[in-house]
């Protein structure tokens, strides 16, 4: 009887365990739900009230994909409030690519307000290329002024020489505007500065005198601007202006004309001295050549005189000349020598009397 009653009674041990497990699972789910609600409720409410609706599961998905939901939601709110249709998926993609999402959104808003056509893909490409997209938009609206040369390079003046040999120091200012179409792959500011500096130095070098540069510096700037210096760069050059130009080595308080004339006179003196030294050296060389020519002619005379005895000996051997002829020739030579000596003495006496 007792065994029958025991078997007839229901057993609740397995059911209680099952219910306990269900309660635990439900509690865990409730805690997870409360965790996500407390974590993303503020962002979700901000998105809904701003008209930039974001699904709650998208917020959870961002968290699981290690995307900062706050950056994505706030950027989407900012874009929607500015009238831009940018989805959370696009924002997440750019974020995962390593881009700066808030900066791209700010650049798109600035471009939209300035009526500049800048598609989302183009803005992302510029940002991923390492360029400052927001600064590029600002420069497109408000042109940027660049110093040439760049003071950071250690020099604040361009050094150029006119055709008259006078060195000039000048400083230029270049006004540029960003060319968004060439921003990706275009040359940077350093290239623009280098090209402008080269063009200015070349323009000054083509001037006949430094005075032309000082009187008309805008002509130098105009030549530089007309050289197409912005080709292949990320900028469009609006103007090139000569901010300062001066003669190298001359103080501003000094008399530039007098100093340059003194330097020119000193240079002329050194040049004339060099030319005189050249002529003197040439005269000495010619004198030595003449002396050598005299010695050469004397050698020829001696050589010719040495042939006379030979000719006389040959004449004796051939019978063309006899011994009397020889003595007669000697007498004539002696008479000639006596007359020369007498004539020379007379001349000496006359010179003494004088």
C-alpha angles and dihedrals in degrees: 000000000000093000091051092050091048093053091046094056114093119245116227101178098097093043093052091052091049092049091048091053091049090051091050093049091047091049092051091048090048091050092049090048091049089048093055092041092053092043100048104019093095093050092044092050091048091051094047095047092047094053093246097112117200123185117240092231089055089058090051090047091053090052091050091048090052092247118144102244092195093060093047096046096045091046091050091048090051092049095047093048088053092051098255121137103219118153126217089242091060091047092049092049092054091045092052089048090061097257129144101247099186092049092050091049091050090049092050091049091049091048091049093051091047092048092242117150107236117156120208094246092051092050091049091049092051092048094047090049088065097252122135099247095186093051089048091055092046091050090050089056099034110031117229126234117220124194116229114235100028109242088217089068090068097254128084099184136059114232114218136161126216122216092265089063097251115139117226130195117206140170125208135195119212120201111207137177124203116256103211093192090062098033093102107066095002123128119262134238092278090064092050091050092049093049094047091049091050092048093050093048090049092048092051091047090056093056116100094221139016087236090068090057094047092047096045113024092154088066089062091049091048092052090050092049093050092056095084093243095166096062110129094005131114091244141068112222111226099179144351115210129185104228097182138000128179141158113267115248095014123111117230091237094050126095099259095193095050093047093049091047090051091049090047091050091051090049091049091049092053090047093051091046090053091050091049091050089050092053091047092052089048091051091050090050092050091049091054090048091052091050090051090049091052091051089049092052092047089052089053090050092051089048091051092048090052089062093060097075089046091053092048092050090050090049091053091050094048094046094241091120130038133201092259090053089053094051091046089054090049091052091051091050091049092049090048091050091049092051091048092051092048092047090048092052091050090052091049090051091050091050090049091051091050 
